[in-house]
Amino acid sequence: MQSAPKSRFPLAIVAVPFVVLLCGLLPRGIVAVLGLDNPWTAYLYQYAMGGLVFLIGLVVIRRTPSSSVST
């Protein structure tokens, strides 16, 4: 017996603005705290954005029907 499909619409309403705000505010926050001359600024920015893209990729992979493994 199959269950009814779950609605993912509310997740999209919350997730999309969050990602947009994070991508817009994270670089400004890092620069405001560390300054442009600090070598850690670029390092933290690159790894933070890479981590964000990695997590979004994991969510997409987990939510696609092809990734479900039936036992």
N, C-alpha and C positions, 0 to 999 in steps of 0.2 A: 504494500500500500504506500503510495507516494503522498508526501505532505504538500500542502499548498505552498506555492513559491513565495518567498519572503520579499517584501517591498524594500528596495534599496534607495528609494527616492529621498527619504529624510536624511540618510547618510550623505548623499550628494549635496544637499542643501547646506549641511554643516561643513563638510570636508573641503569643498571648492573654495569658499571664502577664507577658510582657515589657511589653506595652502597659499592662496594669493596674498593674504596679509603677511604670512611668514616669509614668503619670497621678497616682499617689499620692505618689510621692517627689520628683518634679520641683518642684512648688510649695514643698514643705518645704525642699528644698535651696536654692532661690533665696532664700527668706526667711531661711534660716540664714546664707547668705553675705552678702547685701546688706542685710537688715533690712527691716522694714515701712515705714520712713520714706523709703527711697530711691525716687525716681521710676522708676528702671530696673527695679524688681521687677515691677510690673504689665506693663511693656512686654515684658520678656523672657518672662514667663509667657504672655502672649497670643500672642506670635509663636512660641514653642516649641510650644504646643498647636495653633496653626494649622498649623505645619509638620508636626506629627505627623498631623493629620487629612488634610492634603494628600497625604502619602506613603501613608497607608492607602488613600485614594481612588485613587491611581495604581496601587497593587497590585491593588485590586479590579477596576479597569478593564482592566488587562493580563491578568488571569486569567479574565475572562468570555469565553465562546466568541464573542460578537458582536464583540469587538474584534480578533479574528484577521483579518488581511488576507491573502488568497491572491493570489499573483502569477502 
